[in-house]
Amino acid sequence: MDANGQERVNLFCDRMRDELGYTYAIGWPIYERSDGGRIMYHMIHATDHDIAPNLMARAYRQAVFDREEPEQFRLEFEQWESKT
């Protein structure tokens, strides 16, 4: 099989869900530099917890893009928690 990087990530995530039974499996690109650059690899986050994808997205956003105030996290977390 000849697949590009994103296709391989998608296939791997599909296998994590289909073969290992994870509810969620999401690939996150890890860049060469903090200001972007090429993708060095993908980090796969696999979980069964309903809030975990939101927490991972928040952590990724903070690591790669921006910083947020603690109050913003509390508001988002309460919103996610109310949906479960």
N, C-alpha and C positions, 0 to 999 in steps of 0.2 A: 504494500500500500504506500502510495506517495501522497502525503498530505502536508499542507503548510502548517505553520505553528499554531494558528488559531483552530484549524480543523483537528489537529492532534489533541489540543486542550479539550475541545468539545467531545471528541471520542473518549478521552480518558474520563471526563466527568460523566458521560453516559454510562460507562462501565462501572464507575463508583456507585451510581444509582441502581443500575440494572443487576449487576453481579454481586455487589456487596450490600445492597439494600438501603443505602443512604437516601434520605428524603431530599436533601439538598447537596449539590456538588457544584461549586463555582470556581472557575479559574481566574486568578488575579495576576495581571502582568507585573513583573518586577523589572524596573528599568535600570539601565547602566548608571545613570546619574540622577541626582535629586531633581534636576531641572528637565527631565525627560531623557532623550537619547533612545538608543535601541533597547528592545526588550531582551533581557538576558535569559530569563526563564519565566515560567508561570508557577505560582503557588496555588495549590488546589486546597480549597476549604470544603470538607465534607462533614455533614452533621445531620442529626435528626431533630434537633431543637428548633422550634418555629422562630424564635427570636434571634438565633445565632447568625443567620445571613445578614440581618440588619446591623447587628453589632460588628460583624466583620467588615461590612461596607463602611461603617463609621470609622473603624480603626484604620482601614486602608486609606480613606479620605484624609484622615489626620496625618498619616505617615507620608503620603504622597503630595497632598495639596495644601490643606489649610488647617488652622487650629480653631477650636471652638471653645466657647465659654462653658463652664460646668452646668449652668442653667439650661443651655441648649441640649446637652446630653440628657438631663433629667426629663425635659419635655418630650424628647424623642422616645426615650425608654418607656415612659408612661404610656405613650401612644401605642407602641409595639405591644406592651404588656396587656393593654386593654383589648387587643385583637385576639389574644389567645384564650 
